[in-house]
Amino acid sequence: MNVRRLIPTTAVAGAVTLGLLTLSACGGTSDAADKGSDGKLDVVASFYPMQYLAEQIGGGHVAVTTLTKPGVEPHDLELKPRQIGELGEADVLLYLKGIQPAVDEAIAQAGVKNTVDAATLTTLEAHGTTAGEGHDHEGEEHAGEESHEGHDHGSEAGTDPHIWLDPVKYAEVAQGVGAAFEKADPDHAADYKANTAALVKKLGLLNTEFETGLKDATTRTFITTHSAFGYLAERYHLDQEGISGVDPESEPSPARIKELQDIAKADKVSTVFFETLASDKTAKTLAQDTGLKTDVLDPLEGITDQSRGDDYIEVMRSNLAALKSALGAK
């Protein structure tokens, strides 16, 4: 699988599959072992959306180690032999299969019972993302198309793994992770259950904010360099138009530029979105050619100093504000 850059962002997360979870004693001198020695559940997370779940649900009972350090583009992550070796010392691995091939391979080799794949905790779908696939001026769902042009990362061929950008699906994943933590650490099950309920409630309120905020938009179409927002678009009856699909820094074809110009005119699009850490070259080129504005829509694969918020909820609210402005919502 040839996974190209999707989002230059930071990430931290881990792997946890909903199998029978049991605590394993951690020894040695690794970070994971050191953290495990203080009696906390030792969780390794693959990238930021998984890290956020682990920290919110685990609270003071977990020590979360990240595979994707700040500033590292998660899709291109390569693990050192030492990191791969330390995976086997974790109590719980929490990851999202299909986002990071190197992580998928290392976790498969780690042999940790308490491994949770977030992709198994909700339903993955396929979304048309480029060249006008699935575009509908009525804002209908796009499904059944390939996720990213010529790209098949995901737990199943053709599925879109960006489930965390839909608060409803993210809440479903949170519930699964909470159940996994309860099984891994029964002594603190009540706390994990309470923390999960609190997080699910916050995500429910976020979903309501998006539903209300985008309800009266004057256009339902948005253009973005990174086609990561298929679930968000489907949830709130929007149309995502990706400039280049997988690689936000690649050059779109002249035909694609012409197509997007036509879509922008027909659907009264005002803004071309780019990412916080990716090059904004393609977005600015298209915007200049079509007389549009540019703004940031964050795929939330990591938090950095450039992020418009300190955590998932804050950045998602910033995304909502950007979408409301671009789509003419009151």
JORA-V303571 format. One record per residue. N is the residue number from 0. SS is DSSP state (A for helix, B for strand, O for the rest). OMEGA is omega as a letter, one per 30 degrees, with the letter a starting at -180 (999 if undefined). NEAR is the number of other C-alpha atoms within 10 Angstrom. Layout:
n->{N;N}
ss->{SS;SS}
omega->{OMEGA;OMEGA}
near->{NEAR;NEAR}
//
This chain:
n->{0;1;2;3;4;5;6;7;8;9;10;11;12;13;14;15;16;17;18;19;20;21;22;23;24;25;26;27;28;29;30;31;32;33;34;35;36;37;38;39;40;41;42;43;44;45;46;47;48;49;50;51;52;53;54;55;56;57;58;59;60;61;62;63;64;65;66;67;68;69;70;71;72;73;74;75;76;77;78;79;80;81;82;83;84;85;86;87;88;89;90;91;92;93;94;95;96;97;98;99;100;101;102;103;104;105;106;107;108;109;110;111;112;113;114;115;116;117;118;119;120;121;122;123;124;125;126;127;128;129;130;131;132;133;134;135;136;137;138;139;140;141;142;143;144;145;146;147;148;149;150;151;152;153;154;155;156;157;158;159;160;161;162;163;164;165;166;167;168;169;170;171;172;173;174;175;176;177;178;179;180;181;182;183;184;185;186;187;188;189;190;191;192;193;194;195;196;197;198;199;200;201;202;203;204;205;206;207;208;209;210;211;212;213;214;215;216;217;218;219;220;221;222;223;224;225;226;227;228;229;230;231;232;233;234;235;236;237;238;239;240;241;242;243;244;245;246;247;248;249;250;251;252;253;254;255;256;257;258;259;260;261;262;263;264;265;266;267;268;269;270;271;272;273;274;275;276;277;278;279;280;281;282;283;284;285;286;287;288;289;290;291;292;293;294;295;296;297;298;299;300;301;302;303;304;305;306;307;308;309;310;311;312;313;314;315;316;317;318;319;320;321;322;323;324;325;326;327;328;329}
ss->{O;O;O;O;O;O;O;O;O;O;O;O;B;O;O;B;O;O;O;O;O;O;O;O;O;O;O;O;O;O;A;A;A;A;A;A;O;O;O;O;B;B;B;B;B;B;O;A;A;A;A;A;A;A;A;A;A;A;A;A;A;B;B;B;B;B;O;O;O;O;O;O;O;A;A;A;O;O;O;O;A;A;A;A;A;A;A;O;O;O;O;B;B;B;B;O;O;O;O;O;A;A;A;A;A;A;A;A;A;A;O;O;O;O;B;B;B;A;A;A;O;O;O;O;B;O;O;O;O;B;O;O;O;O;O;O;O;O;O;O;O;O;O;O;O;O;O;O;O;O;O;O;O;O;O;O;O;O;O;B;O;O;A;A;A;O;A;A;A;A;A;A;A;A;A;A;A;A;A;A;A;A;A;A;O;A;A;A;A;A;A;A;A;A;A;A;A;A;A;A;A;A;A;A;A;A;A;A;A;A;A;A;A;A;O;O;O;O;O;O;B;B;B;B;O;O;O;O;O;A;A;A;A;A;A;O;O;O;B;B;B;B;O;O;O;O;O;O;O;O;O;O;O;A;A;A;A;A;A;A;A;A;A;A;A;A;O;O;O;O;B;B;B;B;O;O;O;O;O;O;A;A;A;A;A;A;A;A;A;A;O;O;B;B;B;B;O;O;O;O;O;O;O;O;O;O;O;O;O;O;O;A;A;A;A;A;A;A;A;A;A;A;A;A;A;A;A;O;O;O}
omega->{a;a;l;a;l;a;l;l;l;l;l;l;a;a;l;l;a;l;l;a;l;a;l;l;a;l;l;a;a;l;a;a;l;a;a;a;a;l;l;l;a;a;l;a;a;l;a;a;l;l;a;l;a;a;a;a;a;a;a;a;a;l;a;l;a;l;a;a;l;l;l;l;a;a;a;a;l;a;l;l;l;l;a;l;a;l;a;a;a;l;a;l;a;a;l;a;l;l;a;a;a;l;l;a;a;a;l;a;a;l;l;a;a;a;a;l;a;a;l;a;l;a;l;a;l;l;l;a;a;l;l;a;l;a;a;a;l;l;l;a;l;l;l;l;l;l;a;a;l;a;a;l;a;a;l;a;l;a;a;a;a;a;a;l;l;a;a;l;l;l;l;l;l;l;l;l;l;l;l;l;l;a;a;a;a;a;a;a;a;l;l;l;a;l;l;l;l;l;l;l;l;l;l;l;l;l;l;l;l;a;a;a;a;a;a;l;a;l;a;a;l;a;a;l;a;a;a;a;a;l;l;a;a;a;a;l;l;l;l;l;l;l;a;l;a;a;a;a;l;a;l;l;l;l;l;l;l;l;l;l;l;l;a;a;a;a;l;l;a;a;l;a;l;a;l;a;l;l;l;a;a;l;a;l;l;a;l;a;a;l;a;l;l;l;a;l;a;l;l;l;l;l;l;l;a;a;l;a;a;l;a;a;a;a;l;l;l;l;l;l;l;l;l;l;a;a;l;l;a;999}
near->{8;10;16;13;18;25;29;21;29;21;30;26;31;35;32;31;24;22;14;12;23;18;16;18;14;20;14;11;10;16;16;26;18;15;21;23;14;12;13;16;26;28;32;32;30;31;35;28;26;30;27;22;25;29;18;17;27;26;14;11;18;24;21;29;24;20;27;29;19;18;15;19;23;30;23;19;19;16;14;8;9;9;15;18;14;18;25;21;25;30;29;32;29;29;31;30;23;24;25;22;20;16;26;17;12;17;24;10;13;17;12;22;21;25;27;28;25;27;22;15;20;17;12;19;22;22;27;27;31;25;20;17;18;20;20;16;14;12;18;16;20;23;18;14;18;21;27;25;19;12;18;20;24;22;19;15;13;22;23;30;26;26;26;24;23;22;24;21;20;23;25;18;24;28;22;22;28;25;18;26;32;20;20;23;18;15;10;15;18;11;19;26;17;13;20;25;17;14;17;21;13;15;22;16;13;20;18;14;14;23;15;13;17;24;15;14;17;16;22;27;28;24;25;26;31;29;27;28;27;28;28;21;23;18;18;20;19;27;28;31;29;31;32;25;25;25;21;27;21;15;15;19;12;9;10;17;20;14;14;21;19;14;19;21;11;12;17;17;24;21;26;29;26;27;23;22;18;18;16;19;15;22;28;19;16;22;18;13;12;20;14;17;16;21;20;21;26;26;23;26;26;29;23;17;10;10;20;19;16;12;16;21;15;14;19;22;16;18;21;19;17;17;24;20;16;25;23;16;17;12}
//
